[in-house]
Amino acid sequence: MPELTTLPGSDILYRHWPVKDNKAVLLLVHGLGAHTARWNFLADFFVKKNIPSYAIELKGFGQTKDRPRGHIPTFEIYYRDILELTSFIKRENPSKKVFILAESLGGLIVFILACRYPEKYAGQILISPAFANGMKFPLTAYLNLLLLPFIPARTIPVPFTSEMCTRDTEYQKVMNNNPDEVRVASLKLLVNIMLAQFEANSLAKKLLVPSLFLISGKDSLIDENAGRKLFASLKLSDKSKIEYPEMLHALSIDLDREKVFADIMSWIEKRL
């Protein structure tokens, strides 16, 4: 797996899986609690298809230095960082189409970005996009939101485990032993998610970017029905949805992930 690199002139961390003669490029955006190393299965698959990947390490997660972990004051920071990496990718890959692919919270972020900047991407692939929460937070978590005006960076536990993400028992062990996995979120981050979910629904009818929705059938982290409803509301002519009834939330690391990757590849090839 490639090492994390700092984007020149910035504090943005990313990984790059290069190929020599590429026919398109993927920009990968991970979800809540995740990090760029989670993309290794997917990126390796696409390297063999002559498609390189660049994966951004979202601030507050993985090996970024932002503290507290699990906190971001505004999603505008994510949008800015992803756009900056997008510009870098286009300079390194002139005339190549850039497809942006994201999972979970990353899917929510990318959807808004695609709505705002449709000219930037040839298509978006959303894996289990987090258009509505499916996790069961305890009552104390909601009571903590009363502290938001006073200590917005206060973090609370996020109630999900590796077993809720993947059925791959070996990769569950990898997740459980990886210090880059984050299982907390700040009060401000949680509010930012809710605001972004509202914005996504308000922007949905304006989406112009070709879109592929990939939805798991056994998801306890997000409400997959929200993704189905938003997909149905899209006025977009080039939209596709594939469902995987037996798979868990994190399709990119779950068992049978190669089927998901093959479906993504087939969709991209039709748009090259």
Secondary structure, 3 states (H helix, E strand, C coil): CCCCEECCCCCCEEEEECCCCCCCEEEEECCCCCCHHHHHHHHHHHHCCCCCEEEEECCCCCCCCCCCCCCCCCCHHHHHHHHHHHHHHHHHCCCCCEEEEEECHHHHHHHHHHHHCHHHCCEEEEECCCCCECCCCCHHHHHHHHHCCCCCCCEEECCCCHHHHCCCHHHHHHHHCCCCCCCEEEHHHHHHHHHHHHHHHHHHHHCCCCEEEEEEEECCCECHHHHHHHHHHCCCCCEEEEEEEEEECCCCCCCCHHHHHHHHHHHHHCCC
